[in-house]
Amino acid sequence: MLDTNRRPEGSPARVNASHFCSVSSQPIPTRVVLLAGPSGSGKSVLAARTGLPVLRLDDFYKETGDPTLPRVPGSTDIDWDSAASWDAEAAVAAIAELCRCGRTDVPVYDIATSSRTGHETFHIERSPLFVAEGIFAADIVQRCQELGLLADALCLRGRPTTTFRRRLVRDLREGRKSVPFLLRRGWRLMRAERRIVARQTALGAYPCGKEEALGRFAAAAAGRCRRGAPAARTS
């Protein structure tokens, strides 16, 4: 669990202070740390380690039958790794309401059936910081920055082969999709992983491993926020 009573020590490589600004002695407003990274990179596990409230951005996926869902080029598969398969506007609205009110209504999404099975109220209690994690978190960095909601934005990175194994074991265990679909998707994502990290970095998420990410969470919890606008979006 994250120790929020002290600031992290270590080299500049662990916590790069140039990305942060000091917060005044006024009450700290609620802010979000956006946690991005390729599917299977360990975002959920890392988010749980922080001990902070965690908003699952995957619950904002669109449902099967939505005419705007994209397809994998040259295939009939729906491209669930495209940001077009996800409702960014609803995700930002939920984050904004959490920062303002400490609670919001979120959908409950079943990945196996690609459908919303209900809604629930998500609370962050009195926490001045929470995590919003998902593969599309980087796509809302700029909007959260503009709204004054952002404490930091991170992109977990690792070895593509390790990510492939972790993702496949998880998806098979949870029965997320058919085995052939998971194998096709896993192979495609492994080959594209470095491009995925580069894209998320270009969108404003800081690329790092798990230990460095924990250091930046500690800095955000200590009351330091990101300074300046994120990198401009690239096509």
N, C-alpha and C positions, 0 to 999 in steps of 0.2 A: 504493500500500500504506500502511496505517496506521502512523504513527510512534509507537510505544509508549514511546519514551524521553523524551518531553516531554509536558507538558500543553498543551492547546490554548489559544491566546490569542484574544481577541476580545471582543465586546460580550456582555452578558447574554442578548441575543436568540439568540446562537449557541450558548452553553452555559449553561443555566440552572442554577446551582449549587444552588438551593433544592431541586432534585430529587435531590440526591446527599448522601451522608454519607461522612466520611473512614473509611478502613479502618485498623485498628491495624497495628503493625509485625509482627504474627504472619503466618505464611505465608498468602497470599491463596488462599482456596478457589476452586474452579472455579465460574464463574457463566455465565449465558447472557444474551445480548441478543436479545430477541424482535423480529423485524422484520416488521411487518404492512404493509398497504396494499392498495389495489384491484389486481385482476389487471392486469398490464401497467404498473404504476407504476414498475418498475425495481428491484425488491427484489433479484433475483438478481445484477444487475450491481453494485449498491451493495455487497452482501455480499461479492462477489469483490474489490472494491476495498479492503476493510479488511485483506485478507491473513490473516484469521482462519479457523479451520475453520468450515465451513458445513453445518448439518443442514437438508436439504430437507424441510419439513413436508408438502409435497404428496405425498410418498411414503406418507403415512398416510391417503390417501383410501380409502373403502370400494370394494368391487368391484361390478361389474355383477351383478345377481341378488340383491344384499343386499336383503331386504324392507324395511329401514329407510330406504332411499334416498328422499329427498323429490322431489317433482315441482314444476315451474314451474306456478303457478296458471293454469288455463285452457289447459294444454298437456300433451302427452305427454312432453316433454323432462324428463330428470332435472336437477334443480337442483344443479349442481356448485358453485354459489356459496353454497349454504346450509351452515352449519356442521354440519348433520345428515348431510351426505354425507362426513363426515370423522371419524376415530377419535381424538378428543381424549385419551382415557385412555391409549392406546398412545403417543401423542406425548409426553405428560408423563412417562410411565414411561421412555421413551428418554432424555429430557433429564435426568431424575434419575439414571439410570445413568451417563450421560456425566459429570455433575458428580461422581459418587462414584467411578467407576472409570476414566474416560478413554476408554472404548470401550463400544459397544453394538451389538446386532444390529438392523438396520433393513430394512424391505421395499424392494424395487426395484419401482416402480410405472410402468406404461406408460399414459400418459394417453390415447393413441389408442384402446386397447382397453379402457380402464377396468378394468385387472386388474393383480394383482401377479405379476411374472414371476420372482421369486426373492427372496433375502435376501443381505445383505452386512454385513460388520463395519465400522462407522464408528469411526475413531480420532480423538482430538484431541491425541494425544501428551501433552506437558507443558503445553499452553496453559492459562492460568488463565481464559481467556475464549473463548467461541465464539458463533456466530450461529445462530439457528433462524429460518428465514424461510419465509413462506407467507401466503396470504390469510386464514388462520384463526389466525394467531399471537396476535392480540389476545384470542381466546377462552380462552386458557390463561394470561393475565397473572396473574389473581388466584390461580390454583392454584400457579403457579411462585413467586409472592410468598410464599404461605403456607408453601411447602416450603423457603424460604430459598435459592432457586436463581437469583433474578432480579438481574441487574446493571442492566438498563434495558429498556424496551419502547417501540418507535417505530412510527409509522404514516407511511409515505411518502405525500405528497400532491402533486398537480400539476394541470395543466389536463385536464379530462375528454376534450377532443378529442385532445390529444396521447397520453393513455393509450389511447384507442380505437385510434388508428393503430398505436401500438407493439404493442399486444396482438394486433391482427388480423394484422400482418406476421409476428409470432412464431408465432402459431397456425397460419397457412397454411404457413409454412416448415417447421414441425415436423409438419404433418399431424395435428394433435391431434384434430380432429373434422371432420365434413362442413362444406362451405362454407356451406350454408344455416343449419346450427346455429350456426356461428361468427358469422355476420352477425346472427342473432336475439339471440344472447347479447351480442354487442358493443354493439348498440344499447340493449339493456336495461341493461347495466352503465354505459354512458355517461350515461344519464339518471339512474341511481341513485348515481353516484359520490360526490356530496357527502353523501348519506345513509350510504353505506358508511363514509366517513371519520369522520363524526359518531358512528356506532355503535362503530367501533373505538376512537375517542377515549374514549367513555363507558366502554368496557371496561378502560381504563387505559393505552392506548398514546399516547405523546406525538406529536402531528401535526407534521411538519416536512418541509422539502425536503432534497435530498441533501447539500448542504454542511453544513447544521446537523446532520444525522444523523451525518456523519463526525466533527463536533466532539464529539458525545455518545459516539460509539464511542471516541474518544481519551480522553475523561474516564473511561469505564468501564475502559479498558485501563490507565489510570494508577492504578487502584485505588480509584475512587470508585463507590459503589453507590447505587441508588435508595433513598430514605427513605420510609417510610410505606406504607400500603396503597393499592392502586389504587382508582380510582373504582368505586363499586358498580355491579354489572351491571344493565342496564336491559332491559326487554322490547322 
